[in-house]
Amino acid sequence: MFTGIVEELGAIISIDKTLAGTRMAILASAVMADLKIGDSINVNGVCLTVVNKNEHDFSVEVSPETLSVTTLGTLTAGAPLNLERAMKLNERLGGHLVAGHVDGVGTVRSRQQDGNAILLAIEAPLEILRHCIVKGSVTVDGISLTVNQVTDRGFTVSIIPHTAKVTTLGLKQVDGQVNLESDLIGKYVERLLQERGQLPAKPTPVIDKDYLKKHGLL
């Protein structure tokens, strides 16, 4: 479990792709302090397991499924990464509860300066939007953010100067893709209400060419 408070910007050193999966070596500093093999780490919003550690870098393995449903499959060596170690129960929860299980990929549709902040409009899948509420929480590339507005196609978030400086969102441009995770509590509430018959069940998705393309399977 994570909080969505990014600890540092790391960078991909190398990507080794095989038929069994992909291994990424990641340059880091702050998160290396007590990182151990077998630990969970949030990489751009994706919970991964550390499989190797050196003095200044660590490695993770990414399954073909994860590559197909997140933005990790589009990254190349040198790409910056948002990194966060798993939370400790005796520390402050600065963001919100983040599982590191990406619900979908969104696309930045506009980027505007709003005073000292950057206003990002992100187009998102319906399964994300159904859990978005104004002033609620959403995870964008592993970053805990507050939703400003919600439309039928997406939502907006404000990126303060500190967040722009210490995360990848300061570099994210229009048409850039981001990993999205809905609010965990909202998903549990929805599920409980569905079980009690107080909400309709989620519609079964139509598996067609558009669906496969949208999820990176074509």
Sequence and secondary structure as in RCSB ss.txt:
>XXXX:A:sequence
MFTGIVEELGAIISIDKTLAGTRMAILASAVMADLKIGDSINVNGVCLTVVNKNEHDFSVEVSPETLSVTTLGTL
TAGAPLNLERAMKLNERLGGHLVAGHVDGVGTVRSRQQDGNAILLAIEAPLEILRHCIVKGSVTVDGISLTVNQV
TDRGFTVSIIPHTAKVTTLGLKQVDGQVNLESDLIGKYVERLLQERGQLPAKPTPVIDKDYLKKHGLL
>XXXX:A:secstr
 B S   EEEEEEEEEE SS EEEEEE SGGGSS  TT EEEETTEEEEEEEE SSEEEEEE HHHHHHSGGGG 
 TT EEEEEE   TTS   S  B     EEEEEEEEEEETTEEEEEEE  HHHHTT  TT EEEETTEEEEEEEE
 SSEEEEEE HHHHHHSGGGT  TT EEEEE  HHHHHHHHHHHHTTSS        SHHHHHHTT  
